[in-house]
Amino acid sequence: MSAEYFLEIEAHFALRRGTPFVLSPKDWALMQEWAAEAIPLPVVIEAIDSVFDKAIERNKKVNGLRYCRHAVKELWQERRELHIGGADSVPEEGAESLLAALADVLETAAPSFAPRVRELAREKSVPRIEEKLIDLEHELADSLATDEIRAEAARAAEGNARAEEAHLRRLVREKYSLPRLTLFL
């Protein structure tokens, strides 16, 4: 996994926590485990969101990324079982149709990115496709971000560059009704 994988997780966790936050060495080790297991970034983000949503309901505080470890493992296991049970193919064989669907959505807001997403179908590894999709999403957000969006992201991040980048991508996705670029929705 690329460094962006770790930065995305860190920024999203800080965003959900609502305060600038430094991850502990144990949290970094946990992220390395997730990367080694090739757990896709959207699965980790969704699991973090579910942990925070439940904590808010119960009026609890999430003090570290380790609180999310079980949710990440469970969600990843669930997604793998759904995919395996849904077809007699390996994930790489289903990537082409998923990439085509993402490209179709991009045709309107970012037509120059659509063929680049379709081109990823030639990759033979889902983790590699996911890495390239993360890179494309960064590039896409940078190309579509207006000065107004950049200013809003900077205000929300309160000086944290990583959080600012995460806010920027989220705001661009919202403004242009774009999905997160991933095979795991």
MODELLER restraints for C-alpha pairs under 7 A, 6 or more apart:
rsr = mdl.restraints
at = mdl.atoms
rsr.add(forms.Gaussian(group=physical.xy_distance, feature=features.Distance(at['CA:1:A'], at['CA:35:A']), mean=5.85, stdev=0.5))
rsr.add(forms.Gaussian(group=physical.xy_distance, feature=features.Distance(at['CA:1:A'], at['CA:131:A']), mean=6.50, stdev=0.5))
rsr.add(forms.Gaussian(group=physical.xy_distance, feature=features.Distance(at['CA:2:A'], at['CA:131:A']), mean=6.62, stdev=0.5))
rsr.add(forms.Gaussian(group=physical.xy_distance, feature=features.Distance(at['CA:5:A'], at['CA:41:A']), mean=6.44, stdev=0.5))
rsr.add(forms.Gaussian(group=physical.xy_distance, feature=features.Distance(at['CA:6:A'], at['CA:31:A']), mean=6.70, stdev=0.5))
rsr.add(forms.Gaussian(group=physical.xy_distance, feature=features.Distance(at['CA:7:A'], at['CA:162:A']), mean=6.52, stdev=0.5))
rsr.add(forms.Gaussian(group=physical.xy_distance, feature=features.Distance(at['CA:8:A'], at['CA:166:A']), mean=6.64, stdev=0.5))
rsr.add(forms.Gaussian(group=physical.xy_distance, feature=features.Distance(at['CA:9:A'], at['CA:45:A']), mean=6.78, stdev=0.5))
rsr.add(forms.Gaussian(group=physical.xy_distance, feature=features.Distance(at['CA:11:A'], at['CA:162:A']), mean=5.38, stdev=0.5))
rsr.add(forms.Gaussian(group=physical.xy_distance, feature=features.Distance(at['CA:11:A'], at['CA:163:A']), mean=4.52, stdev=0.5))
rsr.add(forms.Gaussian(group=physical.xy_distance, feature=features.Distance(at['CA:11:A'], at['CA:166:A']), mean=6.19, stdev=0.5))
rsr.add(forms.Gaussian(group=physical.xy_distance, feature=features.Distance(at['CA:12:A'], at['CA:163:A']), mean=6.97, stdev=0.5))
rsr.add(forms.Gaussian(group=physical.xy_distance, feature=features.Distance(at['CA:12:A'], at['CA:166:A']), mean=6.74, stdev=0.5))
rsr.add(forms.Gaussian(group=physical.xy_distance, feature=features.Distance(at['CA:14:A'], at['CA:20:A']), mean=5.82, stdev=0.5))
rsr.add(forms.Gaussian(group=physical.xy_distance, feature=features.Distance(at['CA:14:A'], at['CA:21:A']), mean=5.55, stdev=0.5))
rsr.add(forms.Gaussian(group=physical.xy_distance, feature=features.Distance(at['CA:15:A'], at['CA:163:A']), mean=6.56, stdev=0.5))
rsr.add(forms.Gaussian(group=physical.xy_distance, feature=features.Distance(at['CA:16:A'], at['CA:52:A']), mean=6.97, stdev=0.5))
rsr.add(forms.Gaussian(group=physical.xy_distance, feature=features.Distance(at['CA:27:A'], at['CA:65:A']), mean=5.57, stdev=0.5))
rsr.add(forms.Gaussian(group=physical.xy_distance, feature=features.Distance(at['CA:27:A'], at['CA:66:A']), mean=5.96, stdev=0.5))
rsr.add(forms.Gaussian(group=physical.xy_distance, feature=features.Distance(at['CA:38:A'], at['CA:127:A']), mean=5.99, stdev=0.5))
rsr.add(forms.Gaussian(group=physical.xy_distance, feature=features.Distance(at['CA:39:A'], at['CA:76:A']), mean=6.69, stdev=0.5))
rsr.add(forms.Gaussian(group=physical.xy_distance, feature=features.Distance(at['CA:40:A'], at['CA:130:A']), mean=6.86, stdev=0.5))
rsr.add(forms.Gaussian(group=physical.xy_distance, feature=features.Distance(at['CA:42:A'], at['CA:182:A']), mean=6.92, stdev=0.5))
rsr.add(forms.Gaussian(group=physical.xy_distance, feature=features.Distance(at['CA:42:A'], at['CA:184:A']), mean=6.56, stdev=0.5))
rsr.add(forms.Gaussian(group=physical.xy_distance, feature=features.Distance(at['CA:43:A'], at['CA:72:A']), mean=6.87, stdev=0.5))
rsr.add(forms.Gaussian(group=physical.xy_distance, feature=features.Distance(at['CA:43:A'], at['CA:75:A']), mean=6.80, stdev=0.5))
rsr.add(forms.Gaussian(group=physical.xy_distance, feature=features.Distance(at['CA:43:A'], at['CA:76:A']), mean=6.38, stdev=0.5))
rsr.add(forms.Gaussian(group=physical.xy_distance, feature=features.Distance(at['CA:44:A'], at['CA:72:A']), mean=5.54, stdev=0.5))
rsr.add(forms.Gaussian(group=physical.xy_distance, feature=features.Distance(at['CA:47:A'], at['CA:68:A']), mean=6.82, stdev=0.5))
rsr.add(forms.Gaussian(group=physical.xy_distance, feature=features.Distance(at['CA:47:A'], at['CA:71:A']), mean=5.37, stdev=0.5))
rsr.add(forms.Gaussian(group=physical.xy_distance, feature=features.Distance(at['CA:47:A'], at['CA:72:A']), mean=5.11, stdev=0.5))
rsr.add(forms.Gaussian(group=physical.xy_distance, feature=features.Distance(at['CA:47:A'], at['CA:75:A']), mean=6.61, stdev=0.5))
rsr.add(forms.Gaussian(group=physical.xy_distance, feature=features.Distance(at['CA:48:A'], at['CA:68:A']), mean=5.80, stdev=0.5))
rsr.add(forms.Gaussian(group=physical.xy_distance, feature=features.Distance(at['CA:51:A'], at['CA:68:A']), mean=6.17, stdev=0.5))
rsr.add(forms.Gaussian(group=physical.xy_distance, feature=features.Distance(at['CA:51:A'], at['CA:71:A']), mean=6.99, stdev=0.5))
rsr.add(forms.Gaussian(group=physical.xy_distance, feature=features.Distance(at['CA:52:A'], at['CA:62:A']), mean=6.92, stdev=0.5))
rsr.add(forms.Gaussian(group=physical.xy_distance, feature=features.Distance(at['CA:55:A'], at['CA:61:A']), mean=6.22, stdev=0.5))
rsr.add(forms.Gaussian(group=physical.xy_distance, feature=features.Distance(at['CA:55:A'], at['CA:62:A']), mean=6.94, stdev=0.5))
rsr.add(forms.Gaussian(group=physical.xy_distance, feature=features.Distance(at['CA:91:A'], at['CA:126:A']), mean=6.90, stdev=0.5))
rsr.add(forms.Gaussian(group=physical.xy_distance, feature=features.Distance(at['CA:92:A'], at['CA:124:A']), mean=6.32, stdev=0.5))
rsr.add(forms.Gaussian(group=physical.xy_distance, feature=features.Distance(at['CA:92:A'], at['CA:125:A']), mean=6.27, stdev=0.5))
rsr.add(forms.Gaussian(group=physical.xy_distance, feature=features.Distance(at['CA:92:A'], at['CA:126:A']), mean=5.82, stdev=0.5))
rsr.add(forms.Gaussian(group=physical.xy_distance, feature=features.Distance(at['CA:95:A'], at['CA:121:A']), mean=6.23, stdev=0.5))
rsr.add(forms.Gaussian(group=physical.xy_distance, feature=features.Distance(at['CA:95:A'], at['CA:183:A']), mean=6.98, stdev=0.5))
rsr.add(forms.Gaussian(group=physical.xy_distance, feature=features.Distance(at['CA:96:A'], at['CA:121:A']), mean=4.90, stdev=0.5))
rsr.add(forms.Gaussian(group=physical.xy_distance, feature=features.Distance(at['CA:98:A'], at['CA:183:A']), mean=6.20, stdev=0.5))
rsr.add(forms.Gaussian(group=physical.xy_distance, feature=features.Distance(at['CA:99:A'], at['CA:117:A']), mean=6.10, stdev=0.5))
rsr.add(forms.Gaussian(group=physical.xy_distance, feature=features.Distance(at['CA:99:A'], at['CA:118:A']), mean=5.58, stdev=0.5))
rsr.add(forms.Gaussian(group=physical.xy_distance, feature=features.Distance(at['CA:99:A'], at['CA:121:A']), mean=6.80, stdev=0.5))
rsr.add(forms.Gaussian(group=physical.xy_distance, feature=features.Distance(at['CA:100:A'], at['CA:118:A']), mean=5.59, stdev=0.5))
rsr.add(forms.Gaussian(group=physical.xy_distance, feature=features.Distance(at['CA:103:A'], at['CA:114:A']), mean=4.24, stdev=0.5))
rsr.add(forms.Gaussian(group=physical.xy_distance, feature=features.Distance(at['CA:103:A'], at['CA:115:A']), mean=6.83, stdev=0.5))
rsr.add(forms.Gaussian(group=physical.xy_distance, feature=features.Distance(at['CA:103:A'], at['CA:117:A']), mean=5.75, stdev=0.5))
rsr.add(forms.Gaussian(group=physical.xy_distance, feature=features.Distance(at['CA:103:A'], at['CA:118:A']), mean=6.16, stdev=0.5))
rsr.add(forms.Gaussian(group=physical.xy_distance, feature=features.Distance(at['CA:104:A'], at['CA:114:A']), mean=6.78, stdev=0.5))
rsr.add(forms.Gaussian(group=physical.xy_distance, feature=features.Distance(at['CA:106:A'], at['CA:113:A']), mean=6.71, stdev=0.5))
rsr.add(forms.Gaussian(group=physical.xy_distance, feature=features.Distance(at['CA:106:A'], at['CA:114:A']), mean=5.44, stdev=0.5))
rsr.add(forms.Gaussian(group=physical.xy_distance, feature=features.Distance(at['CA:107:A'], at['CA:114:A']), mean=5.71, stdev=0.5))
rsr.add(forms.Gaussian(group=physical.xy_distance, feature=features.Distance(at['CA:109:A'], at['CA:176:A']), mean=6.49, stdev=0.5))
rsr.add(forms.Gaussian(group=physical.xy_distance, feature=features.Distance(at['CA:120:A'], at['CA:129:A']), mean=6.29, stdev=0.5))
rsr.add(forms.Gaussian(group=physical.xy_distance, feature=features.Distance(at['CA:123:A'], at['CA:129:A']), mean=6.39, stdev=0.5))
rsr.add(forms.Gaussian(group=physical.xy_distance, feature=features.Distance(at['CA:130:A'], at['CA:182:A']), mean=6.10, stdev=0.5))
rsr.add(forms.Gaussian(group=physical.xy_distance, feature=features.Distance(at['CA:133:A'], at['CA:181:A']), mean=5.59, stdev=0.5))
rsr.add(forms.Gaussian(group=physical.xy_distance, feature=features.Distance(at['CA:133:A'], at['CA:182:A']), mean=6.24, stdev=0.5))
rsr.add(forms.Gaussian(group=physical.xy_distance, feature=features.Distance(at['CA:134:A'], at['CA:181:A']), mean=6.72, stdev=0.5))
rsr.add(forms.Gaussian(group=physical.xy_distance, feature=features.Distance(at['CA:137:A'], at['CA:181:A']), mean=6.10, stdev=0.5))
rsr.add(forms.Gaussian(group=physical.xy_distance, feature=features.Distance(at['CA:138:A'], at['CA:169:A']), mean=6.94, stdev=0.5))
rsr.add(forms.Gaussian(group=physical.xy_distance, feature=features.Distance(at['CA:141:A'], at['CA:168:A']), mean=6.90, stdev=0.5))
rsr.add(forms.Gaussian(group=physical.xy_distance, feature=features.Distance(at['CA:141:A'], at['CA:169:A']), mean=5.25, stdev=0.5))
rsr.add(forms.Gaussian(group=physical.xy_distance, feature=features.Distance(at['CA:141:A'], at['CA:172:A']), mean=5.82, stdev=0.5))
rsr.add(forms.Gaussian(group=physical.xy_distance, feature=features.Distance(at['CA:144:A'], at['CA:172:A']), mean=6.75, stdev=0.5))
rsr.add(forms.Gaussian(group=physical.xy_distance, feature=features.Distance(at['CA:145:A'], at['CA:172:A']), mean=6.11, stdev=0.5))
rsr.add(forms.Gaussian(group=physical.xy_distance, feature=features.Distance(at['CA:149:A'], at['CA:168:A']), mean=6.76, stdev=0.5))
rsr.add(forms.Gaussian(group=physical.xy_distance, feature=features.Distance(at['CA:149:A'], at['CA:171:A']), mean=6.68, stdev=0.5))
rsr.add(forms.Gaussian(group=physical.xy_distance, feature=features.Distance(at['CA:150:A'], at['CA:168:A']), mean=6.32, stdev=0.5))
rsr.add(forms.Gaussian(group=physical.xy_distance, feature=features.Distance(at['CA:153:A'], at['CA:164:A']), mean=5.29, stdev=0.5))
rsr.add(forms.Gaussian(group=physical.xy_distance, feature=features.Distance(at['CA:153:A'], at['CA:167:A']), mean=5.11, stdev=0.5))
rsr.add(forms.Gaussian(group=physical.xy_distance, feature=features.Distance(at['CA:153:A'], at['CA:168:A']), mean=5.19, stdev=0.5))
rsr.add(forms.Gaussian(group=physical.xy_distance, feature=features.Distance(at['CA:154:A'], at['CA:164:A']), mean=5.44, stdev=0.5))
rsr.add(forms.Gaussian(group=physical.xy_distance, feature=features.Distance(at['CA:157:A'], at['CA:163:A']), mean=5.27, stdev=0.5))
rsr.add(forms.Gaussian(group=physical.xy_distance, feature=features.Distance(at['CA:157:A'], at['CA:164:A']), mean=4.80, stdev=0.5))
rsr.add(forms.Gaussian(group=physical.xy_distance, feature=features.Distance(at['CA:173:A'], at['CA:179:A']), mean=6.37, stdev=0.5))
